[in-house]
Amino acid sequence: MSKIVILGAGISGHVAAAHLRRKLSKQHEVLVVSPNSNYQWIPSNIWVGIGRMKSEEILFPLQPLYKKKGIGYKQAKVSTFHPEGDSETEKPFVRVEYVAGEKKGQTEKVTYDYLINATGPKLAFDMTEGLNPGTNKAYSVCTYTHAEHAWDALNDLIQQMKQGKKAKILIGTGHAKSTCQGAAFEYILNVEQELRRHNVRDKAEIVWIANEPQLGDFGMDGMLLSYGNNIMKSSEMVEMVFEDRGIKWIIGAGVNKIEDGVAHYETLDGEYNSETYDFAMLIPAFSGHGFKAFDKNNQDITEKLFKGFMIVDADYTPKSYEEWSVQDWPETYQNPSYKNIFAPGIAFAPPHAISKPRVSKNGTSISPSPPRTGMPSGITAKLVADNIIDAINGKNNLQHKGSMGNMGAACIASAGYGMTKGSGISITTFPIVPDYNKYPDTQGRKLSKTFGEIGLAGHWLKLALHYAFIYKAKMRPFWWLIPE
């Protein structure tokens, strides 16, 4: 009998647990350890943040589902990793601390045969002075509770605007190295349309602020894409969308301090500026959780497991941006020191940036971190689960591989909610990490698989995917037929 422990119940952790439980016999134990009691479909947080969905529409409790499906569950957070066991426990284990229930505050050793680290990122609001959700008129949509608070504040501002108040709304990234620009991009377009719905668009100045060197970079070095019968850069597409909606923009900006209604930032040109606002939604930096690891003699071996995020089968050799290769990216998400530990999704440490790193004239790094959210999280979780299943069944080699350098992704960015007036921006890219050797003339990507569309159909597709993935996450009949 094998015991597989999964740390985290977000997209990666939940996907891995679901596939492992479906494919393994009941003699094998699948256990999820997560501090969260609910599963949330994070892509729909932006609709909670404009009041078009309630939190209960995008989440459900984990424990009843896991109990029904035969998946173990502990509402706890991991504190330390012990991949060799210790003097008391021969098997490898993680030490966890319960965060709810009768055992709240108690710690426990959780042993395993295979470990999947799907803890995702720490939302590092503390890396930007004053950026704390719900304070200084700044908000977040990174969790459903954050999104609820954002809508309460935005709705209050809308009511003031109906009474004649002029307002400035600032949306984008809240740190010089933030990732997840896509979520902020969706939110600013939805907020803009919501203001139109309430007939107060003329009362608002809407400003995009981001660490991107150009619009549409998204931490992926931008894209050259097919758009109808034309070929255009993602920067041109986003500029077209912003100009059409009267959205101003500030790019190459590293926000470093938030005060009440004021965002201070540094530009790549080395200038220090500030932007006032009445409402802001700024994506924080993502960081590792600061986990520690110890060997059987209780010696610190953190550097074998973590480089901020978890070390996997990537090439972490220090090299300049011009020297990196698409082959540097991992394929199996297996830790090289401990072969029974894996880290899919955001939990793995990327080997380097995808967008060219840029430094301000003052020496400050202002450059997007590489995104690993959404579709890649689900795909990598499934292949990790399949490799563990193969290992349990006696196969020695990891057969299932998927590098972001040969993996495509589809993103449906909501551009406004509504069955008749909604809009969506549908973008596919292949590969996620550009391969400049294979596709030298199209900015590292295959043009026939990298395209964009804008329109009402995109909203319908985004809404359909919301319900499809909630269905899948609840492990309803034939859920596995829905792709990651």
C-alpha positions in Angstrom: 0.0 0.0 0.0 1.2 3.5 -0.8 0.3 6.8 0.8 0.3 9.9 -1.3 0.1 13.2 0.6 -0.9 16.3 -1.3 -0.2 19.7 0.2 -2.7 22.3 -0.9 -6.2 22.0 -2.4 -6.1 24.7 -5.1 -6.2 23.8 -8.8 -3.0 21.7 -8.8 -3.7 19.9 -5.5 -7.3 19.2 -6.2 -6.7 18.0 -9.7 -3.9 15.6 -8.5 -6.0 14.2 -5.7 -9.0 13.6 -8.0 -7.0 11.7 -10.6 -5.1 9.7 -8.0 -8.2 8.6 -6.3 -10.0 7.7 -9.5 -7.1 5.6 -10.9 -5.7 4.0 -7.8 -7.4 1.1 -5.9 -8.7 1.8 -2.4 -5.7 0.0 -0.8 -3.7 3.1 -1.5 -4.3 6.2 0.6 -4.7 9.7 -0.9 -4.5 12.5 1.7 -5.0 16.2 1.2 -3.6 18.7 3.7 -4.8 22.2 3.2 -5.5 25.2 5.5 -8.5 26.1 3.3 -11.8 24.5 4.1 -13.3 25.4 0.6 -12.3 24.8 -3.0 -12.6 28.0 -5.0 -12.6 28.4 -8.7 -10.2 31.4 -8.7 -10.8 32.6 -12.3 -14.3 33.7 -11.4 -13.1 35.9 -8.5 -13.2 38.8 -10.8 -17.0 38.4 -11.2 -17.4 38.4 -7.4 -15.3 41.6 -7.4 -17.9 43.4 -9.5 -20.9 42.0 -7.8 -22.0 39.7 -10.6 -21.5 36.5 -8.7 -21.8 35.5 -5.1 -19.0 33.6 -3.3 -21.1 30.6 -2.9 -21.3 30.3 -6.7 -17.6 29.8 -7.1 -16.8 27.6 -4.1 -17.8 24.5 -2.2 -16.7 22.8 1.1 -13.9 20.2 0.6 -14.5 17.8 3.5 -17.9 16.4 2.5 -16.7 15.8 -1.1 -13.4 14.2 0.0 -15.2 12.0 2.5 -17.6 10.9 -0.2 -14.8 10.1 -2.7 -12.5 8.4 -0.3 -9.9 11.1 -0.1 -8.4 11.9 3.3 -8.4 15.5 4.4 -6.7 17.5 7.2 -7.4 21.2 7.6 -3.9 22.1 8.4 -0.8 23.9 7.1 2.6 22.4 6.6 5.5 23.9 8.5 8.6 21.7 7.9 9.7 19.0 5.5 11.6 15.9 6.6 12.2 13.8 3.4 14.5 11.3 5.3 12.4 11.0 8.4 14.1 11.5 11.8 15.5 9.6 14.7 11.9 8.7 15.8 10.2 8.2 12.4 11.9 6.2 9.7 9.5 7.2 6.9 9.7 10.6 5.3 7.1 13.1 6.7 5.9 16.6 6.9 5.1 18.4 10.1 1.7 20.1 9.9 -0.3 22.4 12.2 -4.0 22.2 12.5 -5.8 25.5 11.8 -9.4 24.6 12.8 -11.4 22.2 14.9 -10.6 20.5 18.2 -6.9 20.1 17.1 -6.4 23.7 16.3 -2.8 24.7 17.1 -1.7 21.1 17.5 1.1 19.7 15.3 1.4 16.3 13.8 3.9 14.3 11.7 2.2 13.2 8.5 4.2 10.4 6.8 4.1 9.6 3.1 5.4 7.4 0.3 4.9 10.2 -2.3 4.5 13.9 -1.7 3.0 16.5 -4.0 3.7 20.0 -3.0 0.8 22.0 -4.4 0.9 24.9 -1.9 1.0 27.5 -4.6 2.2 31.0 -3.8 2.2 33.2 -0.7 0.3 36.4 -1.5 3.1 38.6 -0.4 1.2 41.9 0.2 3.9 42.6 2.8 6.5 43.1 0.1 4.9 46.4 -0.7 4.6 48.9 2.1 1.0 49.7 2.9 -0.5 47.2 0.4 -2.9 45.3 2.7 -6.3 44.3 1.2 -9.0 46.6 2.5 -6.7 49.3 3.8 -5.6 52.6 2.2 -8.5 52.2 -0.3 -6.6 49.3 -2.0 -8.2 45.9 -2.6 -7.5 42.5 -4.1 -9.4 39.8 -6.0 -6.9 37.0 -5.3 -9.3 35.2 -3.0 -13.1 35.2 -2.8 -13.1 37.1 0.5 -10.8 39.7 -1.0 -13.1 40.0 -4.0 -16.2 40.4 -1.8 -14.5 43.3 0.0 -13.4 44.8 -3.3 -17.0 44.8 -4.5 -18.3 46.4 -1.3 -15.9 49.2 -1.7 -16.4 49.6 -5.4 -20.2 49.6 -5.0 -19.9 52.3 -2.3 -17.9 54.4 -4.7 -20.4 53.9 -7.5 -23.2 55.1 -5.2 -21.1 58.2 -4.5 -20.5 58.7 -8.2 -24.3 58.6 -8.7 -24.4 61.6 -6.4 -22.0 63.5 -8.6 -18.6 62.5 -7.2 -15.7 62.3 -9.6 -13.4 59.3 -9.0 -10.1 57.8 -10.1 -9.8 54.0 -10.2 -6.3 52.4 -10.3 -5.9 48.7 -11.3 -2.8 46.7 -12.1 0.2 45.3 -10.2 1.3 46.3 -6.7 4.9 45.3 -6.9 7.8 45.6 -9.3 8.0 41.8 -9.7 4.3 40.9 -9.6 2.9 38.2 -11.9 -0.8 37.5 -12.8 -1.3 40.6 -14.9 -4.1 38.7 -16.6 -6.3 38.8 -13.5 -5.9 42.6 -13.2 -6.5 43.0 -16.9 -9.8 41.1 -16.6 -10.8 43.1 -13.6 -10.1 46.6 -15.1 -12.3 45.7 -18.2 -15.1 44.4 -16.0 -15.0 47.4 -13.7 -15.1 49.7 -16.8 -18.2 48.0 -18.1 -19.8 48.0 -14.6 -19.5 51.7 -14.5 -21.2 52.0 -17.8 -24.0 49.8 -16.5 -24.5 52.2 -13.6 -24.3 55.2 -16.0 -21.4 56.7 -14.1 -18.6 56.0 -16.6 -18.3 59.7 -17.3 -17.5 60.3 -13.6 -14.5 58.0 -13.6 -10.9 58.2 -14.7 -9.6 54.6 -15.0 -5.9 54.0 -15.0 -3.9 50.8 -15.6 -0.5 50.6 -13.8 1.8 47.6 -14.4 5.4 46.4 -14.2 5.1 45.3 -17.8 7.6 46.8 -20.2 4.8 47.1 -22.7 1.0 46.4 -22.7 0.1 42.8 -23.3 3.4 41.4 -22.0 1.7 39.4 -19.3 5.1 38.1 -18.0 5.3 36.0 -21.2 7.4 38.4 -23.3 4.2 39.3 -25.2 2.9 37.5 -28.3 2.6 37.8 -32.0 -0.9 36.4 -32.7 -3.5 35.9 -35.4 -6.4 38.3 -35.0 -9.1 37.6 -37.6 -7.4 38.0 -41.0 -4.6 40.1 -39.4 -1.4 39.5 -37.5 -0.8 41.7 -34.6 1.2 42.0 -31.4 -0.5 41.4 -28.1 0.6 44.9 -27.1 -1.3 46.3 -30.1 -4.4 44.3 -29.2 -4.4 45.5 -25.5 -3.7 49.1 -26.6 -6.7 48.9 -29.0 -8.9 47.5 -26.2 -7.8 50.2 -23.7 -8.2 53.1 -26.2 -11.7 51.8 -27.2 -12.7 51.9 -23.5 -10.9 55.1 -22.5 -8.5 53.5 -20.1 -5.2 55.2 -19.5 -2.0 53.3 -18.8 1.3 53.5 -16.9 3.8 50.8 -17.7 7.3 49.9 -16.6 6.2 50.9 -13.1 7.2 49.2 -9.9 4.8 50.2 -7.1 6.8 50.3 -3.9 4.5 52.1 -1.3 0.8 52.6 -0.8 -0.7 55.3 1.4 -4.3 56.3 1.8 -5.4 56.9 -1.8 -1.8 57.3 -3.1 0.4 54.7 -5.0 4.1 55.5 -5.1 6.1 53.9 -7.9 9.4 53.9 -9.7 9.7 53.8 -13.5 12.3 52.1 -15.6 13.5 55.6 -16.5 14.5 55.9 -12.8 11.8 58.5 -12.0 9.8 58.4 -8.7 6.2 59.3 -9.2 2.8 58.8 -7.5 -0.7 58.3 -8.6 -3.8 59.3 -6.5 -6.9 57.1 -6.5 -10.3 56.6 -4.9 -10.3 52.8 -5.4 -7.4 50.5 -6.3 -7.0 46.8 -7.0 -3.4 45.9 -7.2 -2.0 42.3 -7.6 0.7 41.6 -4.9 4.0 39.9 -5.4 3.9 36.1 -5.2 6.5 34.3 -3.1 7.4 31.0 -1.7 6.1 30.2 1.8 9.5 30.1 3.4 9.3 26.4 4.3 12.3 24.7 6.0 13.5 21.2 5.4 15.6 18.9 7.6 17.5 15.6 7.1 17.3 12.6 9.5 19.9 14.2 11.8 17.8 17.4 12.0 20.3 19.3 9.8 18.9 22.1 7.6 18.7 20.9 4.0 16.3 23.6 2.8 18.5 24.3 -0.2 17.9 20.8 -1.5 14.2 21.4 -1.7 13.6 25.1 -2.1 14.8 28.0 -4.2 12.0 30.3 -3.0 9.6 27.8 -4.5 10.3 24.1 -4.8 13.3 22.9 -6.8 12.3 20.5 -9.6 13.9 19.0 -12.8 14.7 22.4 -14.3 18.1 23.8 -15.2 18.9 26.4 -12.5 22.4 27.1 -13.7 22.9 30.9 -13.4 23.0 32.4 -16.9 22.1 35.6 -18.6 18.7 36.1 -20.3 20.4 35.7 -23.7 21.8 32.3 -22.7 18.6 30.7 -21.4 16.9 28.0 -23.4 13.4 26.7 -23.5 15.0 23.4 -22.5 15.7 24.8 -19.1 12.1 24.4 -18.1 11.0 21.2 -16.1 9.1 18.3 -17.6 8.3 16.0 -14.7 8.2 18.5 -11.7 10.2 15.9 -9.6 12.7 17.1 -7.0 16.1 15.9 -8.1 17.3 15.1 -4.5 14.2 13.2 -3.4 12.5 11.4 -6.2 9.2 10.8 -4.3 8.6 14.6 -4.1 6.9 16.6 -6.8 5.8 20.2 -7.2 3.3 21.1 -10.0 1.7 24.4 -10.8 2.8 27.6 -9.0 4.7 25.6 -6.4 7.7 24.9 -8.6 10.6 27.3 -8.9 10.9 28.6 -12.5 14.4 28.5 -13.9 14.3 32.1 -15.2 12.1 34.9 -16.3 10.1 34.5 -19.5 10.0 38.3 -20.2 13.4 39.9 -20.5 14.5 41.2 -17.1 14.6 44.9 -16.9 16.3 47.1 -14.3 15.6 50.8 -13.7 18.3 53.4 -14.0 18.4 53.3 -10.2 19.2 49.5 -10.2 15.7 48.3 -9.3 14.4 45.2 -11.0 11.0 46.1 -12.6 9.9 43.1 -14.5 7.0 40.6 -14.4 7.6 37.2 -12.8 6.7 34.2 -15.0 3.0 33.1 -14.7 2.2 29.4 -14.0 -1.5 29.7 -13.1 -4.7 28.2 -14.6 -4.3 25.7 -17.3 -0.6 24.9 -16.8 -1.4 24.2 -13.1 -4.0 21.6 -14.0 -1.9 19.9 -16.7 1.2 19.6 -14.6 -0.8 18.2 -11.7 -2.3 15.5 -13.8 1.0 14.4 -15.3 2.5 14.3 -11.8 -0.4 12.1 -10.6 0.0 9.8 -13.6 3.7 9.4 -12.9 3.1 8.5 -9.3 0.5 6.0 -10.4 3.0 4.4 -12.8 5.7 4.3 -10.0 3.2 2.5 -7.7 2.5 0.0 -10.5 6.2 -0.8 -10.8 7.3 1.5 -13.7 10.8 2.9 -13.1 10.8 5.7 -15.7 8.7 8.8 -15.7 6.6 8.5 -18.9 4.4 11.5 -18.5 6.2 14.8 -19.4 5.0 18.3 -20.1 7.3 21.3 -20.3 5.8 24.8 -20.5 8.2 25.1 -23.5 6.2 22.6 -25.5 2.8 23.1 -23.8 0.0 25.4 -25.1 -2.5 27.3 -23.0 -5.8 28.9 -23.6 -7.0 32.0 -21.7 -10.5 33.4 -21.8 -10.2 36.8 -20.2 -13.5 38.3 -19.2 -14.0 41.8 -20.6 -17.4 42.4 -19.1 -20.2 40.3 -17.7 -23.6 39.8 -19.4 -25.4 37.3 -21.7 -26.2 40.0 -24.2 -23.7 42.7 -23.4 -20.8 40.8 -22.1 -17.5 40.3 -23.8 -14.5 38.1 -23.6 -10.9 38.1 -25.0 -10.0 34.6 -26.0 -6.2 34.1 -26.4 -4.4 30.8 -27.1 -0.6 30.6 -27.1 1.8 27.8 -28.1 4.1 27.2 -26.5 3.7 29.1 -23.2 7.5 29.7 -22.9 8.6 31.0 -26.3 10.9 28.8 -28.4 12.9 31.2 -30.4 14.9 28.5 -32.2 11.9 26.6 -33.4 9.8 29.7 -34.3 12.3 32.5 -34.9 10.1 34.5 -37.2 7.0 34.6 -35.0 8.5 35.7 -31.6 9.0 32.1 -30.4 5.5 30.8 -31.0 3.5 28.9 -33.6 1.3 31.4 -35.2 -1.4 28.9 -36.2 -1.9 28.0 -32.5 -1.4 31.6 -31.1 -4.4 33.7 -31.8 -6.9 36.2 -30.2 -10.6 37.0 -30.6 -12.8 39.6 -28.9 -16.5 39.5 -28.5 -19.7 38.2 -26.9 -18.9 34.6 -27.7 -15.8 34.9 -25.5 -18.1 35.8 -22.5 -20.3 32.8 -23.2 -17.3 30.5 -23.4 -15.9 32.0 -20.1 -19.2 31.4 -18.4 -19.5 27.9 -19.8 -16.0 27.1 -18.5 -17.0 28.4 -15.1 -19.8 25.8 -14.8 -17.8 23.0 -16.5 -14.8 23.4 -14.1 -17.0 23.6 -11.0 -18.7 20.4 -12.3 -15.3 18.8 -12.8 -14.0 19.9 -9.4 -17.0 18.4 -7.7 -16.1 15.1 -9.4 -19.5 14.7 -10.9 -20.2 11.8 -13.3 -17.6 11.5 -16.1 -15.8 14.6 -14.8 -12.4 13.3 -16.1 -13.7 13.8 -19.7 -13.3 17.6 -19.2 -9.7 18.5 -20.1 -7.5 20.4 -17.8 
